[in-house]
Structure formats: C-alpha cells, structure tokens
Amino acid sequence: MAKKTEYSDMKEGGRVDTVFSDTTSFNGVLKFNSSLKIEGKFKGKIISKGHLIIADNAKIRANIKAHSIVIAGEIRGDVEAFERLEMLSSGKLYGNIKTKKLKMADGVIFEGSCEMLRNITKEKDTGLPSFGTAVNSPKSGNKKLLKKI
C-alpha cells in the first residue's frame, strides 16, 4: 500500500494557500484564516479558523487551535481541532487532543489523552470557537453547557 502524502481531502478544492517550506523556521504566535502547510520548524502558538497541515518532516513545538488539522510530521503540544483531526501513518503527537472528529492511520505515535467533543459555541471575547458538551436538562428540557474549556 502506498504511503499517503496527499492532503487534498483537507478542504474542498485541495488548494493550500500558504506553505512554510522545509527551510523555514518560525518562532512566535501564528494566526491565519485560510489554509497553511508547514514543512519546516515552528515553535510557539498557532490559532486558526482555517486548515493546518503538518507535513512529513515538520517539527512543531506549539499548542494548536484550528478548524481542521492533518498531522504527518511531529507535534509536541496540545492540539484542538474544532471540526476534524487526521493523523497520517508518519504522524507523531506528544500532547493532548480535543476534537469533534478523529481519524488515525496505522503506525501513528500518540502519547497523550483524547477528548471527543460534541458541541461548539462561539467565545464572546475572541470570536473563536470554544468547546462544550451540551446535554438536555431533565427538569426543563433545555440544553445546558456542562463543560466549557
């Protein structure tokens, strides 16, 4: 079976708007709204409403919050994917996962905990999604947010 290195299923059209090549090293806070593929090194924090791809040889030391994430390289830090997280067979994650949908290939390395999320609400002060678990209240029938992160 061929090794999957194509990330076209990441978003409709398969187009990646920005690429940090394997010669790129970046430190700091990175915010973006569309799609980004990191092939090099990154240290800091990533916040995005878009799609993030961590390529095969990428080395990331960061906490990440993004709409959708594909991991083929190595991440050391906590990862929150508001919609979907996919780990390819070459992917390594040393940190915790929070996501709505999770797909892991055979052969991934994952050391951490995983929390599957059901409901997404908007955080008032940032405008970014925040996670919570909605359940029906037996007395009122209304939905209540039990846990907000």
C-alpha positions in Angstrom: 0.0 0.0 0.0 1.3 3.4 -0.9 2.1 5.9 1.8 -0.5 8.7 1.9 1.2 12.1 1.4 -1.6 13.9 -0.4 -3.6 16.3 1.7 -6.2 17.2 -1.0 -9.1 15.8 1.1 -8.3 18.5 3.7 -10.5 21.1 2.1 -12.7 21.4 -0.9 -10.6 22.0 -4.0 -7.4 20.7 -2.3 -5.7 24.1 -2.5 -3.2 25.2 0.2 -3.0 28.9 0.3 0.4 29.2 2.2 3.4 26.9 2.6 6.2 27.3 5.1 8.9 25.3 3.3 11.4 22.8 5.0 13.9 25.7 5.1 11.6 27.8 7.2 12.0 28.1 11.0 9.4 30.3 12.8 9.0 31.3 16.4 6.0 33.2 17.9 2.2 33.4 17.6 0.8 32.5 14.2 -2.8 33.4 13.3 -4.4 32.7 9.9 -7.9 32.2 8.5 -7.4 30.1 5.3 -5.0 27.1 4.8 -1.4 26.6 5.8 1.1 23.8 5.3 4.1 23.7 7.5 7.1 21.7 6.2 9.8 23.2 8.4 10.1 24.0 12.1 7.7 26.1 14.3 7.8 27.0 18.0 5.1 29.0 19.8 1.3 29.0 19.4 -1.0 28.5 16.4 -4.6 29.9 16.3 -6.6 29.5 13.1 -10.2 29.4 11.7 -8.7 27.5 8.7 -7.0 24.3 7.8 -3.5 23.3 9.0 -1.3 20.6 7.5 1.9 19.4 9.3 4.0 17.8 6.6 6.1 14.6 7.0 9.4 16.2 8.1 7.9 19.2 10.0 8.9 19.6 13.7 6.3 21.6 15.7 6.6 22.6 19.4 3.3 24.5 20.0 -0.2 24.4 21.3 -2.5 24.5 18.3 -6.2 25.5 17.8 -7.5 25.2 14.2 -10.6 24.2 12.3 -9.1 21.1 10.7 -5.6 19.6 11.2 -3.7 16.9 9.3 -0.6 15.6 11.0 2.1 13.8 9.0 5.1 15.3 11.0 5.8 15.7 14.7 4.0 17.9 17.2 4.9 18.5 20.8 2.0 20.3 22.4 -1.8 20.2 22.8 -4.0 20.2 19.7 -7.6 21.4 19.4 -9.3 20.7 16.1 -12.7 22.4 16.1 -14.0 20.1 13.3 -11.5 17.3 12.4 -8.1 15.9 13.2 -6.4 13.4 11.0 -3.1 11.7 11.8 -1.3 10.0 8.9 0.9 7.0 9.4 4.1 9.1 9.8 2.4 11.4 12.3 3.7 11.8 15.9 1.8 13.7 18.5 3.2 14.2 22.1 0.3 16.1 23.7 -3.4 16.1 24.2 -6.2 16.1 21.6 -9.6 17.8 21.7 -11.7 17.4 18.6 -15.1 16.6 17.1 -13.9 14.0 14.6 -10.7 11.9 14.8 -9.0 9.7 12.1 -5.8 7.9 12.9 -3.9 5.7 10.5 -1.9 2.6 11.5 1.6 3.4 12.7 1.0 6.8 14.3 2.7 7.7 17.5 0.4 9.4 20.0 1.3 10.0 23.7 -1.4 11.9 25.5 -5.1 12.0 26.1 -8.0 12.5 23.7 -11.3 14.2 24.4 -14.1 13.9 21.8 -16.3 16.9 21.7 -19.9 17.2 20.7 -20.9 20.9 20.6 -19.2 24.1 19.6 -20.1 27.5 20.8 -18.6 30.9 19.9 -16.4 32.5 22.6 -17.6 36.1 23.1 -14.3 37.9 23.6 -12.3 36.1 20.9 -14.8 35.1 18.3 -13.1 31.8 18.0 -15.0 28.5 18.7 -14.8 27.1 22.2 -15.8 23.6 23.1 -18.5 22.4 25.5 -20.7 19.4 25.9 -24.4 20.0 25.6 -27.0 17.8 27.4 -30.7 18.0 28.0 -31.7 19.1 31.4 -34.3 16.6 32.8 -36.3 19.3 34.5 -36.6 22.0 31.9 -35.8 20.1 28.7 -33.4 22.9 27.8 -29.9 22.3 26.7 -27.2 23.3 29.2 -23.5 23.6 28.7 -21.9 21.3 31.2 -18.2 21.9 30.5 -16.6 24.9 28.9 -12.9 24.9 28.0 
